[in-house]
Amino acid sequence: MMTKNKMFLMILVSTIATINVGCEKSPEVASLKCADLDKITNPVQKAELLKTCPRSGAAFKPSDKKSW
């Protein structure tokens, strides 16, 4: 039979493991290049950034339709 100390330790370890499951993933931070899209004057650089940052800029551009 399990003693109270072993039961407490098992609950404590499982609680800590459950809390720390998602701690390694950090939220994505917006790229500085995408944030500075309006400040770039070079049309070639701006075209490249528009490919990687389609929702940046003044006009709304919907993303491609997905067929899940």
VEXDREN-686213 format. One record per residue: residue in three letters; x, y, z of N, C-alpha, C in turn. Coordinates in Angstrom, 2 decimals. Atoms other than C-alpha are relative to their C-alpha. Layout:
N
<site><residuo>ALA</residuo><n_xx>X</n_xx><n_yy>Y</n_yy><n_zz>Z</n_zz><ca_xx>X</ca_xx><ca_yy>Y</ca_yy><ca_zz>Z</ca_zz><c_xx>X</c_xx><c_yy>Y</c_yy><c_zz>Z</c_zz></site>
...
This chain:
68
<site><residuo>MET</residuo><n_xx>0.83</n_xx><n_yy>-1.17</n_yy><n_zz>0.00</n_zz><ca_xx>0.00</ca_xx><ca_yy>0.00</ca_yy><ca_zz>0.00</ca_zz><c_xx>0.88</c_xx><c_yy>1.25</c_yy><c_zz>0.00</c_zz></site>
<site><residuo>MET</residuo><n_xx>-0.77</n_xx><n_yy>-1.21</n_yy><n_zz>0.14</n_zz><ca_xx>1.19</ca_xx><ca_yy>3.50</ca_yy><ca_zz>-0.84</ca_zz><c_xx>-0.15</c_xx><c_yy>0.89</c_yy><c_zz>1.23</c_zz></site>
<site><residuo>THR</residuo><n_xx>0.07</n_xx><n_yy>-0.89</n_yy><n_zz>-1.16</n_zz><ca_xx>2.09</ca_xx><ca_yy>5.80</ca_yy><ca_zz>2.02</ca_zz><c_xx>-0.41</c_xx><c_yy>1.40</c_yy><c_zz>-0.44</c_zz></site>
<site><residuo>LYS</residuo><n_xx>0.44</n_xx><n_yy>-1.36</n_yy><n_zz>0.30</n_zz><ca_xx>0.89</ca_xx><ca_yy>9.37</ca_yy><ca_zz>2.24</ca_zz><c_xx>1.11</c_xx><c_yy>0.81</c_yy><c_zz>-0.66</c_zz></site>
<site><residuo>ASN</residuo><n_xx>-1.12</n_xx><n_yy>-0.75</n_yy><n_zz>0.58</n_zz><ca_xx>4.36</ca_xx><ca_yy>10.73</ca_yy><ca_zz>1.45</ca_zz><c_xx>0.22</c_xx><c_yy>-0.36</c_yy><c_zz>-1.47</c_zz></site>
<site><residuo>LYS</residuo><n_xx>-0.18</n_xx><n_yy>0.42</n_yy><n_zz>1.38</n_zz><ca_xx>4.66</ca_xx><ca_yy>8.66</ca_yy><ca_zz>-1.73</ca_zz><c_xx>-1.14</c_xx><c_yy>0.52</c_yy><c_zz>-0.87</c_zz></site>
<site><residuo>MET</residuo><n_xx>1.16</n_xx><n_yy>-0.50</n_yy><n_zz>0.75</n_zz><ca_xx>1.16</ca_xx><ca_yy>9.65</ca_yy><ca_zz>-2.83</ca_zz><c_xx>0.13</c_xx><c_yy>1.49</c_yy><c_zz>-0.24</c_zz></site>
<site><residuo>PHE</residuo><n_xx>-0.20</n_xx><n_yy>-1.43</n_yy><n_zz>0.13</n_zz><ca_xx>1.89</ca_xx><ca_yy>13.33</ca_yy><ca_zz>-2.18</ca_zz><c_xx>1.09</c_xx><c_yy>0.30</c_yy><c_zz>-1.02</c_zz></site>
<site><residuo>LEU</residuo><n_xx>-1.10</n_xx><n_yy>-0.19</n_yy><n_zz>0.93</n_zz><ca_xx>5.19</ca_xx><ca_yy>13.10</ca_yy><ca_zz>-4.08</ca_zz><c_xx>-0.44</c_xx><c_yy>-0.30</c_yy><c_zz>-1.43</c_zz></site>
<site><residuo>MET</residuo><n_xx>0.47</n_xx><n_yy>0.37</n_yy><n_zz>1.33</n_zz><ca_xx>3.51</ca_xx><ca_yy>11.39</ca_yy><ca_zz>-7.03</ca_zz><c_xx>-0.95</c_xx><c_yy>1.08</c_yy><c_zz>-0.56</c_zz></site>
<site><residuo>ILE</residuo><n_xx>0.92</n_xx><n_yy>-1.06</n_yy><n_zz>0.42</n_zz><ca_xx>0.77</ca_xx><ca_yy>14.05</ca_yy><ca_zz>-7.18</ca_zz><c_xx>0.79</c_xx><c_yy>1.27</c_yy><c_zz>-0.32</c_zz></site>
<site><residuo>LEU</residuo><n_xx>-0.82</n_xx><n_yy>-1.19</n_yy><n_zz>0.21</n_zz><ca_xx>3.35</ca_xx><ca_yy>16.84</ca_yy><ca_zz>-6.89</ca_zz><c_xx>0.78</c_xx><c_yy>-0.09</c_yy><c_zz>-1.31</c_zz></site>
<site><residuo>VAL</residuo><n_xx>-0.79</n_xx><n_yy>0.17</n_yy><n_zz>1.23</n_zz><ca_xx>5.54</ca_xx><ca_yy>15.46</ca_yy><ca_zz>-9.68</ca_zz><c_xx>-0.90</c_xx><c_yy>0.06</c_yy><c_zz>-1.23</c_zz></site>
<site><residuo>SER</residuo><n_xx>0.89</n_xx><n_yy>-0.03</n_yy><n_zz>1.16</n_zz><ca_xx>2.60</ca_xx><ca_yy>14.90</ca_yy><ca_zz>-12.01</ca_zz><c_xx>-0.58</c_xx><c_yy>1.39</c_yy><c_zz>-0.24</c_zz></site>
<site><residuo>THR</residuo><n_xx>0.49</n_xx><n_yy>-1.36</n_yy><n_zz>0.15</n_zz><ca_xx>1.28</ca_xx><ca_yy>18.41</ca_yy><ca_zz>-11.33</ca_zz><c_xx>1.05</c_xx><c_yy>0.90</c_yy><c_zz>-0.64</c_zz></site>
<site><residuo>ILE</residuo><n_xx>-1.09</n_xx><n_yy>-0.80</n_yy><n_zz>0.57</n_zz><ca_xx>4.65</ca_xx><ca_yy>20.00</ca_yy><ca_zz>-12.09</ca_zz><c_xx>0.22</c_xx><c_yy>-0.38</c_yy><c_zz>-1.46</c_zz></site>
<site><residuo>ALA</residuo><n_xx>-0.17</n_xx><n_yy>0.44</n_yy><n_zz>1.38</n_zz><ca_xx>4.99</ca_xx><ca_yy>17.90</ca_yy><ca_zz>-15.24</ca_zz><c_xx>-1.12</c_xx><c_yy>0.54</c_yy><c_zz>-0.89</c_zz></site>
<site><residuo>THR</residuo><n_xx>1.14</n_xx><n_yy>-0.50</n_yy><n_zz>0.77</n_zz><ca_xx>1.52</ca_xx><ca_yy>18.96</ca_yy><ca_zz>-16.40</ca_zz><c_xx>0.13</c_xx><c_yy>1.50</c_yy><c_zz>-0.25</c_zz></site>
<site><residuo>ILE</residuo><n_xx>-0.14</n_xx><n_yy>-1.45</n_yy><n_zz>0.15</n_zz><ca_xx>2.24</ca_xx><ca_yy>22.64</ca_yy><ca_zz>-15.82</ca_zz><c_xx>1.11</c_xx><c_yy>0.34</c_yy><c_zz>-0.99</c_zz></site>
<site><residuo>ASN</residuo><n_xx>-1.16</n_xx><n_yy>-0.32</n_yy><n_zz>0.83</n_zz><ca_xx>5.59</ca_xx><ca_yy>22.53</ca_yy><ca_zz>-17.64</ca_zz><c_xx>-0.07</c_xx><c_yy>-0.57</c_yy><c_zz>-1.41</c_zz></site>
<site><residuo>VAL</residuo><n_xx>0.08</n_xx><n_yy>0.62</n_yy><n_zz>1.32</n_zz><ca_xx>4.36</ca_xx><ca_yy>20.72</ca_yy><ca_zz>-20.75</ca_zz><c_xx>0.16</c_xx><c_yy>1.03</c_yy><c_zz>-1.11</c_zz></site>
<site><residuo>GLY</residuo><n_xx>-0.04</n_xx><n_yy>-0.99</n_yy><n_zz>1.06</n_zz><ca_xx>3.90</ca_xx><ca_yy>23.87</ca_yy><ca_zz>-22.85</ca_zz><c_xx>0.99</c_xx><c_yy>1.13</c_yy><c_zz>0.21</c_zz></site>
<site><residuo>CYS</residuo><n_xx>-0.88</n_xx><n_yy>-1.11</n_yy><n_zz>-0.32</n_zz><ca_xx>6.66</ca_xx><ca_yy>26.00</ca_yy><ca_zz>-21.38</ca_zz><c_xx>1.14</c_xx><c_yy>0.19</c_yy><c_zz>-0.99</c_zz></site>
<site><residuo>GLU</residuo><n_xx>-1.13</n_xx><n_yy>-0.13</n_yy><n_zz>0.91</n_zz><ca_xx>9.26</ca_xx><ca_yy>25.33</ca_yy><ca_zz>-24.07</ca_zz><c_xx>-0.35</c_xx><c_yy>0.80</c_yy><c_zz>-1.23</c_zz></site>
<site><residuo>LYS</residuo><n_xx>0.40</n_xx><n_yy>-0.74</n_yy><n_zz>1.19</n_zz><ca_xx>7.26</ca_xx><ca_yy>26.92</ca_yy><ca_zz>-26.86</ca_zz><c_xx>-0.26</c_xx><c_yy>1.45</c_yy><c_zz>0.37</c_zz></site>
<site><residuo>SER</residuo><n_xx>0.23</n_xx><n_yy>-1.42</n_yy><n_zz>-0.24</n_zz><ca_xx>7.48</ca_xx><ca_yy>30.70</ca_yy><ca_zz>-26.91</ca_zz><c_xx>-0.87</c_xx><c_yy>0.54</c_yy><c_zz>-1.12</c_zz></site>
<site><residuo>PRO</residuo><n_xx>0.86</n_xx><n_yy>-0.55</n_yy><n_zz>1.05</n_zz><ca_xx>4.94</ca_xx><ca_yy>32.77</ca_yy><ca_zz>-28.80</ca_zz><c_xx>0.83</c_xx><c_yy>0.65</c_yy><c_zz>-1.09</c_zz></site>
<site><residuo>GLU</residuo><n_xx>-0.72</n_xx><n_yy>-0.58</n_yy><n_zz>1.12</n_zz><ca_xx>6.00</ca_xx><ca_yy>33.92</ca_yy><ca_zz>-32.24</ca_zz><c_xx>-0.05</c_xx><c_yy>1.52</c_yy><c_zz>0.09</c_zz></site>
<site><residuo>VAL</residuo><n_xx>-0.10</n_xx><n_yy>-1.44</n_yy><n_zz>-0.02</n_zz><ca_xx>7.20</ca_xx><ca_yy>37.49</ca_yy><ca_zz>-32.37</ca_zz><c_xx>0.00</c_xx><c_yy>0.49</c_yy><c_zz>-1.44</c_zz></site>
<site><residuo>ALA</residuo><n_xx>0.06</n_xx><n_yy>-0.54</n_yy><n_zz>1.35</n_zz><ca_xx>6.45</ca_xx><ca_yy>39.60</ca_yy><ca_zz>-35.42</ca_zz><c_xx>1.39</c_xx><c_yy>0.36</c_yy><c_zz>-0.48</c_zz></site>
<site><residuo>SER</residuo><n_xx>-1.30</n_xx><n_yy>-0.29</n_yy><n_zz>0.58</n_zz><ca_xx>9.44</ca_xx><ca_yy>39.91</ca_yy><ca_zz>-37.70</ca_zz><c_xx>0.18</c_xx><c_yy>1.51</c_yy><c_zz>-0.13</c_zz></site>
<site><residuo>LEU</residuo><n_xx>-0.27</n_xx><n_yy>-1.42</n_yy><n_zz>0.15</n_zz><ca_xx>11.08</ca_xx><ca_yy>43.29</ca_yy><ca_zz>-37.71</ca_zz><c_xx>-0.14</c_xx><c_yy>0.43</c_yy><c_zz>-1.45</c_zz></site>
<site><residuo>LYS</residuo><n_xx>0.13</n_xx><n_yy>-0.34</n_yy><n_zz>1.41</n_zz><ca_xx>11.15</ca_xx><ca_yy>43.17</ca_yy><ca_zz>-41.48</ca_zz><c_xx>-1.46</c_xx><c_yy>0.22</c_yy><c_zz>-0.37</c_zz></site>
<site><residuo>CYS</residuo><n_xx>1.42</n_xx><n_yy>-0.17</n_yy><n_zz>0.30</n_zz><ca_xx>7.39</ca_xx><ca_yy>42.72</ca_yy><ca_zz>-41.64</ca_zz><c_xx>-0.55</c_xx><c_yy>1.26</c_yy><c_zz>0.65</c_zz></site>
<site><residuo>ALA</residuo><n_xx>0.46</n_xx><n_yy>-1.20</n_yy><n_zz>-0.69</n_zz><ca_xx>6.86</ca_xx><ca_yy>45.51</ca_yy><ca_zz>-39.13</ca_zz><c_xx>0.47</c_xx><c_yy>1.26</c_yy><c_zz>-0.72</c_zz></site>
<site><residuo>ASP</residuo><n_xx>-0.56</n_xx><n_yy>-1.16</n_yy><n_zz>0.68</n_zz><ca_xx>9.03</ca_xx><ca_yy>47.86</ca_yy><ca_zz>-41.20</ca_zz><c_xx>-0.36</c_xx><c_yy>0.04</c_yy><c_zz>-1.49</c_zz></site>
<site><residuo>LEU</residuo><n_xx>0.34</n_xx><n_yy>0.09</n_yy><n_zz>1.42</n_zz><ca_xx>7.32</ca_xx><ca_yy>47.08</ca_yy><ca_zz>-44.51</ca_zz><c_xx>-0.36</c_xx><c_yy>1.35</c_yy><c_zz>-0.60</c_zz></site>
<site><residuo>ASP</residuo><n_xx>0.40</n_xx><n_yy>-1.31</n_yy><n_zz>0.53</n_zz><ca_xx>5.87</ca_xx><ca_yy>50.57</ca_yy><ca_zz>-44.90</ca_zz><c_xx>1.17</c_xx><c_yy>0.96</c_yy><c_zz>-0.13</c_zz></site>
<site><residuo>LYS</residuo><n_xx>-1.16</n_xx><n_yy>-0.89</n_yy><n_zz>0.03</n_zz><ca_xx>9.28</ca_xx><ca_yy>52.18</ca_yy><ca_zz>-44.33</ca_zz><c_xx>0.97</c_xx><c_yy>-0.32</c_yy><c_zz>-1.12</c_zz></site>
<site><residuo>ILE</residuo><n_xx>-0.94</n_xx><n_yy>0.42</n_yy><n_zz>1.03</n_zz><ca_xx>11.09</ca_xx><ca_yy>50.24</ca_yy><ca_zz>-47.09</ca_zz><c_xx>-0.35</c_xx><c_yy>0.68</c_yy><c_zz>-1.31</c_zz></site>
<site><residuo>THR</residuo><n_xx>0.24</n_xx><n_yy>-0.70</n_yy><n_zz>1.26</n_zz><ca_xx>11.52</ca_xx><ca_yy>52.22</ca_yy><ca_zz>-50.31</ca_zz><c_xx>0.46</c_xx><c_yy>-0.81</c_yy><c_zz>-1.21</c_zz></site>
<site><residuo>ASN</residuo><n_xx>-0.48</n_xx><n_yy>0.83</n_yy><n_zz>1.10</n_zz><ca_xx>13.31</ca_xx><ca_yy>49.60</ca_yy><ca_zz>-52.44</ca_zz><c_xx>-1.13</c_xx><c_yy>-0.92</c_yy><c_zz>-0.46</c_zz></site>
<site><residuo>PRO</residuo><n_xx>1.13</n_xx><n_yy>0.81</n_yy><n_zz>0.46</n_zz><ca_xx>10.60</ca_xx><ca_yy>47.98</ca_yy><ca_zz>-54.62</ca_zz><c_xx>0.29</c_xx><c_yy>-1.50</c_yy><c_zz>-0.03</c_zz></site>
<site><residuo>VAL</residuo><n_xx>-0.35</n_xx><n_yy>1.44</n_yy><n_zz>0.03</n_zz><ca_xx>12.49</ca_xx><ca_yy>44.66</ca_yy><ca_zz>-54.90</ca_zz><c_xx>-0.13</c_xx><c_yy>-0.60</c_yy><c_zz>1.40</c_zz></site>
<site><residuo>GLN</residuo><n_xx>0.11</n_xx><n_yy>0.47</n_yy><n_zz>-1.38</n_zz><ca_xx>12.80</ca_xx><ca_yy>44.29</ca_yy><ca_zz>-51.13</ca_zz><c_xx>-1.45</c_xx><c_yy>-0.02</c_yy><c_zz>0.46</c_zz></site>
<site><residuo>LYS</residuo><n_xx>1.40</n_xx><n_yy>-0.09</n_yy><n_zz>-0.40</n_zz><ca_xx>9.19</ca_xx><ca_yy>45.36</ca_yy><ca_zz>-50.68</ca_zz><c_xx>-0.80</c_xx><c_yy>-1.16</c_yy><c_zz>-0.60</c_zz></site>
<site><residuo>ALA</residuo><n_xx>0.69</n_xx><n_yy>1.12</n_yy><n_zz>0.64</n_zz><ca_xx>7.99</ca_xx><ca_yy>42.72</ca_yy><ca_zz>-53.18</ca_zz><c_xx>0.32</c_xx><c_yy>-1.32</c_yy><c_zz>0.70</c_zz></site>
<site><residuo>GLU</residuo><n_xx>-0.39</n_xx><n_yy>1.22</n_yy><n_zz>-0.72</n_zz><ca_xx>9.97</ca_xx><ca_yy>40.01</ca_yy><ca_zz>-51.35</ca_zz><c_xx>-0.71</c_xx><c_yy>-0.08</c_yy><c_zz>1.35</c_zz></site>
<site><residuo>LEU</residuo><n_xx>0.66</n_xx><n_yy>-0.01</n_yy><n_zz>-1.30</n_zz><ca_xx>8.51</ca_xx><ca_yy>41.05</ca_yy><ca_zz>-48.00</ca_zz><c_xx>-1.50</c_xx><c_yy>-0.21</c_yy><c_zz>-0.14</c_zz></site>
<site><residuo>LEU</residuo><n_xx>1.42</n_xx><n_yy>0.22</n_yy><n_zz>0.20</n_zz><ca_xx>4.98</ca_xx><ca_yy>41.10</ca_yy><ca_zz>-49.41</ca_zz><c_xx>-0.32</c_xx><c_yy>-1.48</c_yy><c_zz>-0.19</c_zz></site>
<site><residuo>LYS</residuo><n_xx>0.19</n_xx><n_yy>1.45</n_yy><n_zz>0.15</n_zz><ca_xx>5.43</ca_xx><ca_yy>37.42</ca_yy><ca_zz>-50.29</ca_zz><c_xx>-0.01</c_xx><c_yy>-0.69</c_yy><c_zz>1.36</c_zz></site>
<site><residuo>THR</residuo><n_xx>-0.10</n_xx><n_yy>0.65</n_yy><n_zz>-1.31</n_zz><ca_xx>6.39</ca_xx><ca_yy>36.52</ca_yy><ca_zz>-46.72</ca_zz><c_xx>-0.93</c_xx><c_yy>0.63</c_yy><c_zz>1.03</c_zz></site>
<site><residuo>CYS</residuo><n_xx>0.89</n_xx><n_yy>-0.69</n_yy><n_zz>-0.93</n_zz><ca_xx>4.15</ca_xx><ca_yy>39.08</ca_yy><ca_zz>-44.99</ca_zz><c_xx>-1.25</c_xx><c_yy>0.46</c_yy><c_zz>-0.76</c_zz></site>
<site><residuo>PRO</residuo><n_xx>1.10</n_xx><n_yy>-0.40</n_yy><n_zz>0.87</n_zz><ca_xx>0.94</ca_xx><ca_yy>39.04</ca_yy><ca_zz>-47.04</ca_zz><c_xx>-1.04</c_xx><c_yy>0.90</c_yy><c_zz>0.68</c_zz></site>
<site><residuo>ARG</residuo><n_xx>1.02</n_xx><n_yy>-0.80</n_yy><n_zz>-0.67</n_zz><ca_xx>-1.22</ca_xx><ca_yy>40.72</ca_yy><ca_zz>-44.37</ca_zz><c_xx>0.56</c_xx><c_yy>1.31</c_yy><c_zz>0.53</c_zz></site>
<site><residuo>SER</residuo><n_xx>-0.59</n_xx><n_yy>-1.27</n_yy><n_zz>-0.44</n_zz><ca_xx>1.12</ca_xx><ca_yy>43.65</ca_yy><ca_zz>-43.78</ca_zz><c_xx>-0.42</c_xx><c_yy>1.10</c_yy><c_zz>-0.97</c_zz></site>
<site><residuo>GLY</residuo><n_xx>0.32</n_xx><n_yy>-1.13</n_yy><n_zz>0.85</n_zz><ca_xx>0.46</ca_xx><ca_yy>47.09</ca_yy><ca_zz>-45.14</ca_zz><c_xx>-1.38</c_xx><c_yy>0.54</c_yy><c_zz>0.30</c_zz></site>
<site><residuo>ALA</residuo><n_xx>1.26</n_xx><n_yy>-0.68</n_yy><n_zz>-0.25</n_zz><ca_xx>-2.57</ca_xx><ca_yy>49.30</ca_yy><ca_zz>-45.38</ca_zz><c_xx>-1.21</c_xx><c_yy>-0.80</c_yy><c_zz>-0.47</c_zz></site>
<site><residuo>ALA</residuo><n_xx>1.15</n_xx><n_yy>0.72</n_yy><n_zz>0.57</n_zz><ca_xx>-4.81</ca_xx><ca_yy>47.08</ca_yy><ca_zz>-47.54</ca_zz><c_xx>-0.09</c_xx><c_yy>-1.42</c_yy><c_zz>0.57</c_zz></site>
<site><residuo>PHE</residuo><n_xx>0.22</n_xx><n_yy>1.36</n_yy><n_zz>-0.49</n_zz><ca_xx>-6.34</ca_xx><ca_yy>43.84</ca_yy><ca_zz>-46.28</ca_zz><c_xx>0.08</c_xx><c_yy>-0.97</c_yy><c_zz>-1.16</c_zz></site>
<site><residuo>LYS</residuo><n_xx>-0.11</n_xx><n_yy>1.03</n_yy><n_zz>1.03</n_zz><ca_xx>-5.34</ca_xx><ca_yy>40.80</ca_yy><ca_zz>-48.31</ca_zz><c_xx>-0.36</c_xx><c_yy>-1.34</c_yy><c_zz>0.65</c_zz></site>
<site><residuo>PRO</residuo><n_xx>0.39</n_xx><n_yy>1.27</n_yy><n_zz>-0.61</n_zz><ca_xx>-7.20</ca_xx><ca_yy>37.59</ca_yy><ca_zz>-47.41</ca_zz><c_xx>0.98</c_xx><c_yy>-1.11</c_yy><c_zz>-0.37</c_zz></site>
<site><residuo>SER</residuo><n_xx>-0.89</n_xx><n_yy>1.13</n_yy><n_zz>0.26</n_zz><ca_xx>-5.19</ca_xx><ca_yy>34.41</ca_yy><ca_zz>-47.15</ca_zz><c_xx>-0.68</c_xx><c_yy>-0.98</c_yy><c_zz>-0.96</c_zz></site>
<site><residuo>ASP</residuo><n_xx>0.52</n_xx><n_yy>1.00</n_yy><n_zz>0.94</n_zz><ca_xx>-5.58</ca_xx><ca_yy>31.53</ca_yy><ca_zz>-49.59</ca_zz><c_xx>-1.04</c_xx><c_yy>-0.89</c_yy><c_zz>0.68</c_zz></site>
<site><residuo>LYS</residuo><n_xx>1.04</n_xx><n_yy>0.89</n_yy><n_zz>-0.55</n_zz><ca_xx>-8.63</ca_xx><ca_yy>29.31</ca_yy><ca_zz>-49.13</ca_zz><c_xx>0.60</c_xx><c_yy>-1.36</c_yy><c_zz>0.26</c_zz></site>
<site><residuo>LYS</residuo><n_xx>-0.51</n_xx><n_yy>1.31</n_yy><n_zz>-0.41</n_zz><ca_xx>-7.92</ca_xx><ca_yy>26.06</ca_yy><ca_zz>-47.36</ca_zz><c_xx>-1.08</c_xx><c_yy>-1.04</c_yy><c_zz>-0.19</c_zz></site>
<site><residuo>SER</residuo><n_xx>0.95</n_xx><n_yy>1.10</n_yy><n_zz>0.09</n_zz><ca_xx>-9.56</ca_xx><ca_yy>22.76</ca_yy><ca_zz>-48.07</ca_zz><c_xx>0.44</c_xx><c_yy>-1.08</c_yy><c_zz>1.00</c_zz></site>
<site><residuo>TRP</residuo><n_xx>-0.38</n_xx><n_yy>0.92</n_yy><n_zz>-1.07</n_zz><ca_xx>-9.22</ca_xx><ca_yy>20.89</ca_yy><ca_zz>-44.82</ca_zz><c_xx>-0.70</c_xx><c_yy>-1.27</c_yy><c_zz>-0.27</c_zz></site>
